[in-house]
Amino acid sequence: MNRRNLYITAIGVALILSSSCKKELLDPTPKTSVEAENAFDTKFRIEAQAASLYGSLKSGLFYGGRYLVYGNIRGEDFLNETGNLVTASDVWSMNVANSATAVKTLWSQGFLTINRCNVFIEGMTAKGAAVVGDEAAVKYVAEARLVRALSFYSLLQVYSRPYADGNGDKPGLPLRLTGVTGPGQSDMARSTVAEVYAQILDDLNFAETNLPATNASASLNTTRAHKNTAISLKTRVYLSMGKYDQVIAEANKLVPATAPFKAKVNVPNEMAADITTVFKTPYTTNESVFSLPMSSTSSPLDYPGTQNSLASYFYFTNATPGTTEFSLNPAGVVANTGWKATDKRRTLLFTAASGKQFLAKFTTPSPYTDFVPVIRWPEVLLNLAEARVRSTNTVDAQALLLLNAVRQRSDATTVLAPATVADFIEAILTERRIEFLGEGLRAPDLTRLLLTLPAKGGAPSKGPTEAGYIWPISSDELSLNKLMKDN
C-alpha cells in the first residue's frame, strides 16, 4: 500500500453500520482501505469519512478523554492519587517537559484531527461535491470546519499564551489549513494567537451558515453538528478572547431575554429539569448541545480506553475501586459553603469509605462508554451572563436571571444576589466551577483571565508569567518542523 493510500486508511474510511442507532454513534473505526483516488467515489465513502472526523476528535488522547482531564487537573479542584506519569501526575504537579507523554500525545492527536479535516475538505472540493451534490457537500465541509475549529481552539488553550496577554500578539500554533499527506510538508512557523482565533471564527461562521438548523433525531442533535453547535461554541471562543460584545451578539441569536431560557431557534436547546439525567443513557437531552458518543462495540477506537477515560480518572466506588487517578480536593470547590448539601449537583459526587470524595458524572465501567460533553446549554447561559456583567460593568438584571436559572435548576432554595460587580463575577466563576466540575473548563477559565493556577496538595501554583503556565511545544513537533519555535 503506498504512503497516500495509508493516509486515507488512517483518516477512517469506516463502514457505516446499517442500524440507525449505530449510525448515530458515528463509529469511526477503519474497516477497509481504499486508494486515495477512490476515497470520494461514493456517498457511502464520503459519509464514512465525515463520521471519522468526529471519531478522531473523540479519541481518548484528545477531546474524548485527556483534553478534559488536563483542563480539570491543572486547576485546583482535584488531588492526584497515584503519582503515575503516564496518567498525568506531571500535569497535575505543573511540571511537564517537551517530551512528556501528555504534551506529545495531545499535540499529535489534535493536529492529526486537524489534518484529517484538511484532507477531507480538499477531497470534497476536488471530487466529493460532484458525488453528493452541492448542498450536501457544503454541509459536510461545514462539519469538518467545525471539528477543525474546535481542535485549534483546544490546542490554543494549552500551548499558547492567552489572548488577554497582548491581544493575541503572542505566538500561537502552526496554522495548517492544507492536508499533509507525505514527508517534507511539515515545516511551518507559528501564526499569532490572534491569527489562529481569526481562523477558528471563520470556520465557525462558515459552519453556522451551512450546517442544518436541526438534525434528524435527538441522538444526532447531540452528536452531530448543527447551527446551534457553531453559535454556542462561538460564545466560548469570544469569551476566551475577552470580546464580550461578541459573546452577547452570538448568545442573543439563541437565548431569549427572559425565562424560560430555551433556544429561540433551531434545536430547542434548554436545561434538563434534572442535571443528573444529562450524564445517563441515552445522553441525548436538549441540554447537550454537542457531546461525543462512545459505544461498547468491539472497536478499540469507539471508546477512550482505561488510561484515557473520564471515569477511570475521576470515579471510584467501594465495590469497584478501579484505577481512579484523582480525588476531589477537600479545599476546592466542594468546600464552598454556598454549595448546599441539598443541591442536586452534590449527588454527582461520591464519598468513599476512606472519606475521600470522587466525581460521579462519568460512572460507566470498562470499556467506559459515557458520552463526553463538549458544550452544554448552561455554559451558553453563563457565558452570556458573564459577558453582560463585564461589558456593562453593572449588576446586570438579565445576567442575574441567567445565573439564578443555572443555580435554581439544581438548588431551588437559593437566590444568588451579588451586591457588586466584583461579587457578581466571582459568583459566575464559582457557578461555573460547580456546574462544570470535571468537564475540563476550569484551567481555561483561569488562563483566559490571566489568573494564577492555584496550588493544591503538593503541587505549586503557576502565575501567568511563570514557566509552566502554558505548556512547552511537543518535542516531536520541534524535531520534525524546522520552523517551529518553543515556548
C-alpha positions in Angstrom: 0.0 0.0 0.0 1.5 3.4 -1.0 2.0 6.2 1.5 -1.0 8.2 0.3 -3.2 5.1 0.5 -2.0 4.5 4.1 -3.0 8.1 4.9 -6.5 7.7 3.5 -6.9 4.5 5.6 -5.8 6.4 8.7 -8.5 9.1 8.3 -11.0 6.4 8.9 -12.9 5.2 5.9 -15.4 3.4 8.0 -18.2 1.1 7.1 -21.4 2.8 8.4 -23.4 0.2 10.2 -26.9 -0.5 8.9 -28.9 0.3 12.0 -29.8 3.9 12.6 -28.8 3.9 16.2 -25.3 2.8 15.3 -25.1 5.3 12.6 -25.8 8.0 15.2 -22.9 6.8 17.3 -20.6 7.8 14.5 -18.4 4.7 14.6 -15.0 6.0 13.4 -13.2 2.7 13.0 -11.4 2.0 9.8 -12.9 -1.2 8.4 -11.4 -1.2 5.0 -8.9 0.6 2.8 -9.4 2.4 -0.5 -7.0 4.1 -2.9 -6.8 7.9 -2.4 -8.2 8.5 -5.9 -11.3 6.4 -5.0 -11.9 7.7 -1.5 -14.6 10.2 -2.6 -16.2 8.0 -5.2 -19.5 7.2 -3.4 -21.9 8.7 -1.0 -21.2 5.8 1.4 -17.5 6.5 1.5 -17.9 10.3 1.9 -20.4 9.8 4.8 -17.9 7.3 6.4 -15.1 9.8 6.2 -17.2 12.6 7.6 -18.1 10.4 10.6 -14.4 9.6 11.1 -13.6 13.2 11.7 -15.8 13.1 14.8 -14.0 9.8 15.6 -10.6 11.5 15.6 -11.9 14.3 17.7 -13.3 11.9 20.3 -10.0 9.9 20.6 -9.2 9.3 24.3 -5.9 11.1 23.6 -7.8 14.3 22.7 -11.3 15.5 23.4 -12.7 12.1 24.3 -10.6 12.0 27.4 -7.3 13.6 28.1 -8.1 17.2 27.0 -10.9 17.4 29.6 -8.7 15.6 32.2 -5.9 18.2 31.7 -8.4 21.1 31.9 -9.6 19.7 35.2 -6.3 18.8 37.0 -4.4 22.0 36.1 -7.0 23.7 38.2 -7.4 23.4 42.0 -10.3 21.1 42.4 -8.6 17.7 42.2 -5.8 15.8 44.0 -3.5 13.2 42.5 -3.8 9.8 44.0 -1.2 7.7 42.1 1.8 9.7 41.1 1.7 8.0 37.7 3.4 10.0 35.0 1.6 8.0 32.3 -1.7 9.2 33.7 -0.8 12.9 34.1 0.7 13.3 37.5 3.2 15.7 35.9 0.3 17.7 34.5 -1.3 17.9 38.0 2.1 18.9 39.6 2.6 21.6 36.9 5.9 20.1 35.8 5.6 18.9 32.2 8.5 18.8 29.7 8.6 18.8 25.9 8.9 15.0 25.9 6.1 14.4 28.4 3.5 11.9 27.3 0.7 14.4 27.8 2.5 17.1 25.8 3.3 14.9 22.9 0.1 12.9 22.6 -2.3 15.8 22.9 -0.4 17.8 20.3 -0.2 14.8 18.0 -3.9 13.8 18.2 -5.0 17.4 17.9 -3.1 18.1 14.8 -3.9 14.7 13.4 -7.6 15.6 13.7 -6.9 19.0 12.0 -5.1 17.3 9.2 -7.9 14.8 8.6 -10.3 17.7 8.4 -8.0 19.4 5.8 -7.7 16.3 3.7 -11.4 15.8 3.8 -12.2 19.4 2.8 -9.8 19.1 -0.1 -11.3 15.8 -1.2 -14.8 17.3 -1.1 -13.7 20.2 -3.2 -11.9 18.1 -5.8 -14.4 15.3 -6.1 -16.9 14.8 -3.3 -19.2 17.7 -4.3 -19.8 16.1 -7.7 -20.8 12.9 -6.0 -23.2 14.1 -3.3 -24.3 17.4 -4.8 -23.5 21.0 -3.7 -26.0 21.2 -0.8 -24.7 18.0 0.9 -21.1 18.9 0.1 -21.2 22.3 1.8 -22.8 20.7 4.9 -20.1 18.1 5.1 -17.4 20.8 4.7 -19.1 22.8 7.5 -18.9 19.8 9.8 -15.2 19.4 9.0 -14.6 23.1 9.6 -16.3 23.0 13.0 -14.2 20.0 14.1 -11.1 21.8 12.9 -12.1 25.0 14.7 -12.7 23.1 18.0 -9.4 21.3 17.6 -7.4 24.5 17.0 -9.2 26.2 19.9 -8.5 23.3 22.3 -4.8 23.3 21.5 -4.5 27.1 21.9 -5.7 26.8 25.5 -2.8 24.6 26.4 0.2 25.5 24.2 -0.2 29.3 23.6 -0.4 32.4 25.6 -4.0 33.6 26.5 -5.5 36.2 24.1 -5.5 38.7 27.0 -1.7 38.7 27.0 -1.1 41.3 24.3 -4.5 41.0 22.5 -3.3 37.9 20.7 0.1 39.1 19.5 2.0 36.2 21.1 3.0 33.0 19.2 0.0 30.7 18.6 0.0 27.5 16.6 1.1 26.5 13.1 -2.0 27.4 11.1 -2.1 24.2 9.0 -5.1 24.5 6.6 -3.9 22.1 3.8 -3.6 18.4 4.1 -0.2 16.9 4.9 -0.1 13.6 3.0 3.6 12.8 2.8 7.0 13.6 4.2 8.6 17.1 3.8 5.3 19.0 4.3 5.5 19.8 8.0 7.7 22.9 8.1 5.5 25.9 9.2 6.1 28.8 11.6 3.7 29.7 14.3 0.9 32.2 13.5 -0.1 34.6 16.2 -2.7 33.7 18.7 -5.0 36.4 17.1 -4.5 34.8 13.6 -5.4 31.4 14.9 -8.5 32.7 16.6 -9.5 34.5 13.4 -9.4 31.2 11.6 -11.4 29.5 14.3 -14.1 32.1 14.0 -14.0 32.0 10.2 -14.6 28.2 10.4 -17.4 28.6 12.9 -19.1 31.3 10.9 -19.0 29.1 7.8 -20.3 26.2 9.9 -23.2 28.3 11.3 -24.2 29.4 7.8 -24.0 25.9 6.2 -24.9 23.4 8.9 -28.6 22.3 9.2 -30.8 24.0 11.7 -31.6 20.7 13.2 -30.7 17.0 12.6 -32.9 14.0 12.1 -33.1 12.8 15.8 -32.3 13.7 19.4 -29.2 11.5 19.1 -27.9 13.3 16.0 -28.7 16.7 17.5 -26.4 15.7 20.4 -23.6 14.0 18.5 -23.5 15.8 15.1 -23.0 19.5 14.5 -25.9 21.9 13.7 -26.3 25.6 13.7 -26.6 25.9 17.4 -23.4 23.9 17.9 -21.5 26.6 16.0 -23.2 29.5 17.7 -22.7 28.0 21.1 -19.0 27.4 20.5 -18.6 30.9 19.3 -19.8 32.2 22.7 -17.0 30.2 24.3 -14.4 31.4 21.8 -15.3 35.0 22.1 -15.3 34.7 25.9 -11.8 33.3 25.8 -10.8 36.4 23.7 -12.5 38.8 26.1 -14.7 40.1 23.3 -17.8 40.4 25.4 -19.9 42.3 22.9 -19.5 39.4 20.5 -20.4 36.9 23.2 -23.6 38.8 23.7 -24.3 39.1 19.9 -23.9 35.3 19.4 -25.8 34.3 22.5 -28.7 36.6 21.7 -29.2 34.6 18.5 -30.4 31.8 20.7 -31.1 32.9 24.3 -34.4 34.8 25.0 -34.4 37.8 27.2 -36.4 36.2 29.9 -37.0 32.8 31.4 -37.5 30.0 30.4 -34.2 30.3 28.7 -34.9 27.8 25.9 -33.3 28.4 22.5 -35.4 30.6 20.3 -34.5 28.9 17.0 -33.2 25.7 15.5 -32.7 22.8 18.0 -34.8 23.6 21.1 -31.8 23.6 23.5 -32.6 24.1 27.1 -31.6 22.9 30.5 -32.9 19.5 31.6 -35.1 19.6 34.6 -32.7 17.3 36.5 -29.0 17.7 35.8 -28.2 14.1 36.6 -30.2 12.9 33.5 -27.7 14.6 31.3 -25.0 12.1 32.3 -27.1 9.0 31.9 -28.2 6.9 29.0 -29.3 7.9 26.4 -27.2 11.1 27.0 -29.4 13.0 24.4 -31.3 15.7 26.3 -31.7 19.1 24.7 -29.2 20.4 27.2 -26.4 18.5 25.4 -25.6 21.0 22.6 -22.7 18.8 21.5 -21.4 15.6 23.0 -19.0 12.9 21.8 -20.6 9.4 21.8 -19.0 6.2 22.9 -20.2 2.7 22.5 -19.4 -0.8 23.7 -18.6 -2.2 20.2 -15.6 -4.4 19.7 -13.8 -1.5 18.0 -11.0 -0.1 20.1 -11.4 3.4 18.7 -15.0 3.7 19.7 -14.3 4.3 23.4 -11.5 6.1 25.1 -9.7 3.3 26.9 -8.7 2.8 30.5 -5.9 5.3 30.8 -7.9 7.9 28.8 -11.4 7.7 30.0 -13.0 10.2 32.4 -14.5 7.5 34.6 -11.1 5.9 35.2 -9.5 9.2 36.1 -12.2 10.6 38.4 -14.7 7.9 39.6 -14.4 5.5 42.5 -16.7 3.2 44.3 -16.0 0.9 47.3 -17.4 -2.0 45.2 -15.4 -1.4 42.1 -12.4 0.7 43.0 -10.9 0.6 39.5 -7.9 2.7 38.7 -9.0 6.1 39.9 -6.3 8.7 39.5 -7.8 11.9 41.0 -9.9 12.6 44.0 -11.7 15.8 44.8 -9.7 18.4 46.7 -11.4 18.9 50.1 -10.2 22.5 50.0 -11.5 23.0 46.4 -15.0 24.0 45.2 -16.6 21.1 47.2 -15.8 23.1 50.3 -17.8 26.1 49.1 -20.4 26.9 51.8 -22.8 28.3 49.3 -23.0 25.0 47.5 -25.6 23.5 49.7 -25.9 19.8 50.6 -29.4 19.8 49.1 -28.1 21.0 45.7 -28.8 18.2 43.1 -25.2 18.5 41.8 -24.0 17.2 45.1 -25.4 13.8 44.1 -22.8 13.8 41.3 -20.1 13.3 44.0 -19.2 10.1 45.7 -17.7 9.6 49.1 -15.6 6.5 49.6 -15.1 4.6 52.8 -11.8 6.4 53.2 -13.7 9.7 53.4 -12.3 10.9 50.1 -14.7 12.3 47.6 -14.8 11.5 43.9 -16.6 12.8 40.9 -19.6 10.7 39.8 -20.6 12.3 36.5 -18.9 9.6 34.5 -19.6 6.2 36.0 -19.9 3.6 33.3 -17.3 0.8 33.9 -14.9 -0.5 31.3 -15.0 0.0 28.4 -16.1 3.4 29.6 -18.9 4.4 27.3 -20.1 7.6 29.0 -20.7 10.3 26.4 -18.2 13.1 26.7 -19.8 16.6 26.9 -18.2 19.3 24.7 -20.7 22.1 25.4 -23.9 22.1 27.4 -26.7 24.7 27.3 -25.9 26.2 30.8 -22.5 27.2 29.6 -24.1 29.3 26.9 -26.3 31.0 29.6 -23.3 31.6 31.9 -21.1 32.8 29.0 -23.8 35.4 28.3 -24.2 36.3 31.9 -20.5 36.9 32.3 -20.3 38.9 29.1 -23.2 41.2 30.1 -21.7 41.9 33.5 -18.2 42.6 32.2 -19.4 44.7 29.2 -21.9 46.8 31.3 -19.8 46.9 34.5 -23.1 46.6 36.4 -25.1 44.1 38.3 -27.0 43.4 35.1 -30.6 42.2 35.5 -30.6 39.7 32.7 -27.3 38.3 33.8 -28.8 37.8 37.3 -31.7 35.9 35.8 -29.3 33.7 33.9 -27.1 32.9 36.8 -30.1 32.0 39.0 -31.6 29.9 36.3 -28.5 27.7 36.4 -28.3 27.6 40.2 -32.0 27.1 40.8 -32.3 24.2 38.3 -30.3 22.2 41.0 -31.0 24.2 44.1 -34.4 25.8 44.1 -33.9 27.2 47.6 -31.1 29.6 46.8 -31.4 33.0 45.2 -28.0 34.5 44.3 -27.9 38.3 44.8 -24.4 39.7 44.4 -24.2 43.3 45.5 -21.3 44.5 43.5 -19.8 43.8 40.0 -16.8 42.1 41.6 -19.1 39.9 43.7 -21.1 39.1 40.6 -18.1 38.0 38.6 -16.9 35.8 41.4 -20.4 34.3 41.7 -20.4 33.4 38.0 -16.9 31.9 38.1 -17.9 29.8 41.2 -21.1 28.7 39.5 -19.0 27.5 36.5 -16.7 25.6 38.8 -19.7 23.8 40.4 -21.8 23.3 37.2 -18.9 22.1 35.0 -16.8 20.2 37.6 -14.9 17.5 35.8 -15.8 18.9 32.3 -12.5 20.5 31.6 -13.4 24.2 31.8 -11.6 25.2 35.0 -8.0 25.7 33.7 -9.2 27.5 30.5 -11.3 29.8 32.7 -8.3 30.7 34.8 -5.9 31.3 31.9 -8.2 33.3 29.7 -8.4 35.8 32.6 -4.6 35.6 33.3 -5.3 34.3 36.8 -2.9 32.2 38.7 -3.3 28.4 38.5 -3.6 27.8 42.3 -1.6 25.4 44.4 -3.2 22.2 45.5 -1.9 19.4 47.6 1.8 19.2 46.9 1.5 21.0 43.5 2.7 24.6 43.3 0.8 27.5 41.9 1.7 28.9 38.5 1.3 32.6 37.9 0.7 33.9 34.3 4.3 35.0 33.9 5.9 31.8 35.2 7.2 28.9 33.1 4.7 26.1 33.0 1.6 28.4 32.9 1.4 27.2 29.3 2.9 24.0 28.0 6.1 23.6 26.1 5.8 22.5 22.4 5.9 18.8 21.8 9.5 17.5 21.2 8.2 15.6 18.2 7.0 18.8 16.5 10.2 20.5 17.3 12.2 17.7 15.7 10.0 17.5 12.5 9.2 21.2 11.9 12.4 23.2 11.3 10.4 26.5 11.6 8.9 25.7 14.9 9.9 27.8 18.0 9.3 26.5 21.5 7.5 28.5 24.2 
